[in-house]
Amino acid sequence: MNSVGKLLSRHLQELAPGTVRWIGLRPQRKVPMQVVDRSLATQGLGLEGDRRYTGNPGSARQVTFINQEHIDLIAKLLNRDAIDPSTLRRNVVVTGINLVALRHQRFQIGEAIFEANAHCHPCLRMEHALGKGGVAAMLGHGGVCAKVIQSGVIAVGDRVIKLDDQLSLPL
C-alpha cells in the first residue's frame, strides 16, 4: 500500500462509522427507482431486485454508492434546495464517511461486505435529469461503484464500517 493509502486507511479507521440513509433499486433501464428499507446483497451479483443483479456476474459495478453530503453539494451547485436521491440513480446513499476514500478498500454494511473499486462518474442522463449543468455539478461527486464480496442483508440505518486489511480478506 502506498503512503497515501496508508494515511487514508488510518484516518478511516479512526473515524466514526457512516450510516445508510437510503436504498433504491432499478428493476430495468430507464424506469423509476424503487425505494426500499432493506435489500439482499448477493456476492458477485449485487442487490436483489436491481437490474444489475441479473446482468454480468462478477461486474465491478454491482452496487453504486453516493454520499448524502455530495448530493447536498450537487444541489447547491445547481441552485436547488435539495435533490431526490432517486434522480441520481445510485443504489445506496450514506452519510458520515467519505466513500471516495474507501475506493479499493472493503467495508461492511449490515451483514454484507463490499469492495469499492471505481468512481461512479455521471452519465449524460444526469444532464436531462438535473437540467443544464447537471453533469458538471456531479463531476467528482458521483460516488463509487462496488462489488459484493460477502452476501447479506443491508438496511437503512445500518452502519458503514471500513474493514481493516486483516478482516477484509475473502471469507
Contacts in CASP RR format, 6 or more apart in sequence:
PFRMAT RR
TARGET T0000
AUTHOR 0000-0000-0000
METHOD contacts of the structure
MODEL  1
MNSVGKLLSRHLQELAPGTVRWIGLRPQRKVPMQVVDRSLATQGLGLEGD
RRYTGNPGSARQVTFINQEHIDLIAKLLNRDAIDPSTLRRNVVVTGINLV
ALRHQRFQIGEAIFEANAHCHPCLRMEHALGKGGVAAMLGHGGVCAKVIQ
SGVIAVGDRVIKLDDQLSLPL
1 9 0 8 1.000
1 165 0 8 1.000
8 101 0 8 1.000
8 105 0 8 1.000
9 105 0 8 1.000
9 162 0 8 1.000
9 164 0 8 1.000
9 165 0 8 1.000
11 101 0 8 1.000
12 97 0 8 1.000
12 98 0 8 1.000
12 101 0 8 1.000
12 102 0 8 1.000
12 105 0 8 1.000
12 162 0 8 1.000
13 162 0 8 1.000
13 164 0 8 1.000
15 96 0 8 1.000
15 97 0 8 1.000
16 96 0 8 1.000
17 96 0 8 1.000
17 97 0 8 1.000
17 159 0 8 1.000
17 160 0 8 1.000
17 161 0 8 1.000
17 162 0 8 1.000
18 94 0 8 1.000
18 95 0 8 1.000
18 96 0 8 1.000
18 97 0 8 1.000
18 159 0 8 1.000
18 160 0 8 1.000
18 161 0 8 1.000
19 94 0 8 1.000
19 95 0 8 1.000
19 96 0 8 1.000
19 157 0 8 1.000
19 158 0 8 1.000
19 159 0 8 1.000
19 160 0 8 1.000
20 92 0 8 1.000
20 93 0 8 1.000
20 94 0 8 1.000
20 109 0 8 1.000
20 154 0 8 1.000
20 155 0 8 1.000
20 156 0 8 1.000
20 157 0 8 1.000
20 158 0 8 1.000
20 159 0 8 1.000
20 160 0 8 1.000
21 68 0 8 1.000
21 93 0 8 1.000
21 94 0 8 1.000
21 95 0 8 1.000
21 156 0 8 1.000
21 157 0 8 1.000
22 35 0 8 1.000
22 68 0 8 1.000
22 85 0 8 1.000
22 92 0 8 1.000
22 93 0 8 1.000
22 156 0 8 1.000
23 35 0 8 1.000
23 36 0 8 1.000
23 37 0 8 1.000
23 38 0 8 1.000
23 39 0 8 1.000
23 47 0 8 1.000
23 91 0 8 1.000
23 92 0 8 1.000
23 93 0 8 1.000
23 154 0 8 1.000
23 155 0 8 1.000
23 156 0 8 1.000
24 33 0 8 1.000
24 34 0 8 1.000
24 35 0 8 1.000
24 36 0 8 1.000
24 39 0 8 1.000
24 47 0 8 1.000
24 50 0 8 1.000
24 85 0 8 1.000
24 86 0 8 1.000
24 90 0 8 1.000
24 91 0 8 1.000
24 92 0 8 1.000
25 33 0 8 1.000
25 34 0 8 1.000
25 36 0 8 1.000
25 39 0 8 1.000
25 47 0 8 1.000
25 49 0 8 1.000
25 50 0 8 1.000
25 91 0 8 1.000
26 32 0 8 1.000
26 33 0 8 1.000
26 34 0 8 1.000
26 50 0 8 1.000
26 51 0 8 1.000
26 89 0 8 1.000
26 91 0 8 1.000
27 34 0 8 1.000
27 49 0 8 1.000
27 50 0 8 1.000
27 51 0 8 1.000
28 51 0 8 1.000
29 51 0 8 1.000
32 86 0 8 1.000
33 85 0 8 1.000
33 86 0 8 1.000
33 89 0 8 1.000
34 49 0 8 1.000
35 86 0 8 1.000
37 155 0 8 1.000
37 156 0 8 1.000
38 153 0 8 1.000
38 154 0 8 1.000
38 155 0 8 1.000
38 156 0 8 1.000
39 47 0 8 1.000
39 48 0 8 1.000
39 49 0 8 1.000
39 50 0 8 1.000
39 153 0 8 1.000
39 154 0 8 1.000
39 155 0 8 1.000
40 47 0 8 1.000
40 48 0 8 1.000
40 151 0 8 1.000
40 152 0 8 1.000
40 153 0 8 1.000
41 47 0 8 1.000
41 48 0 8 1.000
41 63 0 8 1.000
41 109 0 8 1.000
41 112 0 8 1.000
41 114 0 8 1.000
41 148 0 8 1.000
41 151 0 8 1.000
41 152 0 8 1.000
41 153 0 8 1.000
41 154 0 8 1.000
42 48 0 8 1.000
42 53 0 8 1.000
42 148 0 8 1.000
42 151 0 8 1.000
42 152 0 8 1.000
43 148 0 8 1.000
43 149 0 8 1.000
43 150 0 8 1.000
43 151 0 8 1.000
44 57 0 8 1.000
44 58 0 8 1.000
44 59 0 8 1.000
44 62 0 8 1.000
44 147 0 8 1.000
44 148 0 8 1.000
45 52 0 8 1.000
45 53 0 8 1.000
45 54 0 8 1.000
45 55 0 8 1.000
45 57 0 8 1.000
45 58 0 8 1.000
45 62 0 8 1.000
45 148 0 8 1.000
46 52 0 8 1.000
46 53 0 8 1.000
46 62 0 8 1.000
46 63 0 8 1.000
46 148 0 8 1.000
47 53 0 8 1.000
47 62 0 8 1.000
47 63 0 8 1.000
47 91 0 8 1.000
47 154 0 8 1.000
50 63 0 8 1.000
50 91 0 8 1.000
52 59 0 8 1.000
52 61 0 8 1.000
52 62 0 8 1.000
52 63 0 8 1.000
53 62 0 8 1.000
58 147 0 8 1.000
59 147 0 8 1.000
60 117 0 8 1.000
60 118 0 8 1.000
60 145 0 8 1.000
60 147 0 8 1.000
61 118 0 8 1.000
61 120 0 8 1.000
61 145 0 8 1.000
62 145 0 8 1.000
62 146 0 8 1.000
62 147 0 8 1.000
62 148 0 8 1.000
63 91 0 8 1.000
63 92 0 8 1.000
63 114 0 8 1.000
63 145 0 8 1.000
63 146 0 8 1.000
63 147 0 8 1.000
63 148 0 8 1.000
64 89 0 8 1.000
64 90 0 8 1.000
64 91 0 8 1.000
64 92 0 8 1.000
64 120 0 8 1.000
64 143 0 8 1.000
64 144 0 8 1.000
64 145 0 8 1.000
64 146 0 8 1.000
65 90 0 8 1.000
65 91 0 8 1.000
65 92 0 8 1.000
65 93 0 8 1.000
65 94 0 8 1.000
65 99 0 8 1.000
65 114 0 8 1.000
65 116 0 8 1.000
65 120 0 8 1.000
65 143 0 8 1.000
65 144 0 8 1.000
65 145 0 8 1.000
65 146 0 8 1.000
66 85 0 8 1.000
66 88 0 8 1.000
66 90 0 8 1.000
66 92 0 8 1.000
66 93 0 8 1.000
66 94 0 8 1.000
66 99 0 8 1.000
66 120 0 8 1.000
66 141 0 8 1.000
66 142 0 8 1.000
66 143 0 8 1.000
67 93 0 8 1.000
67 94 0 8 1.000
67 95 0 8 1.000
67 96 0 8 1.000
67 97 0 8 1.000
67 98 0 8 1.000
67 99 0 8 1.000
67 141 0 8 1.000
67 143 0 8 1.000
68 85 0 8 1.000
68 93 0 8 1.000
68 94 0 8 1.000
68 95 0 8 1.000
68 96 0 8 1.000
69 95 0 8 1.000
69 96 0 8 1.000
70 141 0 8 1.000
70 142 0 8 1.000
70 143 0 8 1.000
71 83 0 8 1.000
71 85 0 8 1.000
71 88 0 8 1.000
71 93 0 8 1.000
72 82 0 8 1.000
73 141 0 8 1.000
74 83 0 8 1.000
74 88 0 8 1.000
74 130 0 8 1.000
74 134 0 8 1.000
74 137 0 8 1.000
74 138 0 8 1.000
74 141 0 8 1.000
75 81 0 8 1.000
75 82 0 8 1.000
75 83 0 8 1.000
77 136 0 8 1.000
77 137 0 8 1.000
78 130 0 8 1.000
78 131 0 8 1.000
78 133 0 8 1.000
78 134 0 8 1.000
78 137 0 8 1.000
83 130 0 8 1.000
85 93 0 8 1.000
87 129 0 8 1.000
87 130 0 8 1.000
88 126 0 8 1.000
88 129 0 8 1.000
88 138 0 8 1.000
88 142 0 8 1.000
89 125 0 8 1.000
89 129 0 8 1.000
90 120 0 8 1.000
90 142 0 8 1.000
90 143 0 8 1.000
92 109 0 8 1.000
92 154 0 8 1.000
94 160 0 8 1.000
96 160 0 8 1.000
97 160 0 8 1.000
97 162 0 8 1.000
99 116 0 8 1.000
99 143 0 8 1.000
99 144 0 8 1.000
100 119 0 8 1.000
100 140 0 8 1.000
100 143 0 8 1.000
100 144 0 8 1.000
102 116 0 8 1.000
102 144 0 8 1.000
102 162 0 8 1.000
103 116 0 8 1.000
103 117 0 8 1.000
103 118 0 8 1.000
103 119 0 8 1.000
103 144 0 8 1.000
104 115 0 8 1.000
104 116 0 8 1.000
104 117 0 8 1.000
105 115 0 8 1.000
105 116 0 8 1.000
105 162 0 8 1.000
105 163 0 8 1.000
105 168 0 8 1.000
106 113 0 8 1.000
106 114 0 8 1.000
106 115 0 8 1.000
106 149 0 8 1.000
106 162 0 8 1.000
106 163 0 8 1.000
106 167 0 8 1.000
106 168 0 8 1.000
107 113 0 8 1.000
107 114 0 8 1.000
107 116 0 8 1.000
107 160 0 8 1.000
107 161 0 8 1.000
107 162 0 8 1.000
107 163 0 8 1.000
108 114 0 8 1.000
108 160 0 8 1.000
108 161 0 8 1.000
108 163 0 8 1.000
109 154 0 8 1.000
109 158 0 8 1.000
109 159 0 8 1.000
109 160 0 8 1.000
109 161 0 8 1.000
110 152 0 8 1.000
110 153 0 8 1.000
110 154 0 8 1.000
110 155 0 8 1.000
110 158 0 8 1.000
110 159 0 8 1.000
111 150 0 8 1.000
111 151 0 8 1.000
111 152 0 8 1.000
111 153 0 8 1.000
111 154 0 8 1.000
112 148 0 8 1.000
112 150 0 8 1.000
112 151 0 8 1.000
112 152 0 8 1.000
112 153 0 8 1.000
112 154 0 8 1.000
113 148 0 8 1.000
113 149 0 8 1.000
113 150 0 8 1.000
113 163 0 8 1.000
113 168 0 8 1.000
113 171 0 8 1.000
114 146 0 8 1.000
114 147 0 8 1.000
114 148 0 8 1.000
114 149 0 8 1.000
115 146 0 8 1.000
115 147 0 8 1.000
115 149 0 8 1.000
115 168 0 8 1.000
116 144 0 8 1.000
116 145 0 8 1.000
116 146 0 8 1.000
117 144 0 8 1.000
117 145 0 8 1.000
117 146 0 8 1.000
117 147 0 8 1.000
118 144 0 8 1.000
118 145 0 8 1.000
119 140 0 8 1.000
119 142 0 8 1.000
119 143 0 8 1.000
119 144 0 8 1.000
119 145 0 8 1.000
120 142 0 8 1.000
120 143 0 8 1.000
120 144 0 8 1.000
120 145 0 8 1.000
121 139 0 8 1.000
121 140 0 8 1.000
121 142 0 8 1.000
122 134 0 8 1.000
122 135 0 8 1.000
122 138 0 8 1.000
122 139 0 8 1.000
122 142 0 8 1.000
123 135 0 8 1.000
124 135 0 8 1.000
126 134 0 8 1.000
126 135 0 8 1.000
126 138 0 8 1.000
127 133 0 8 1.000
127 134 0 8 1.000
127 135 0 8 1.000
130 137 0 8 1.000
130 138 0 8 1.000
149 170 0 8 1.000
149 171 0 8 1.000
150 171 0 8 1.000
END
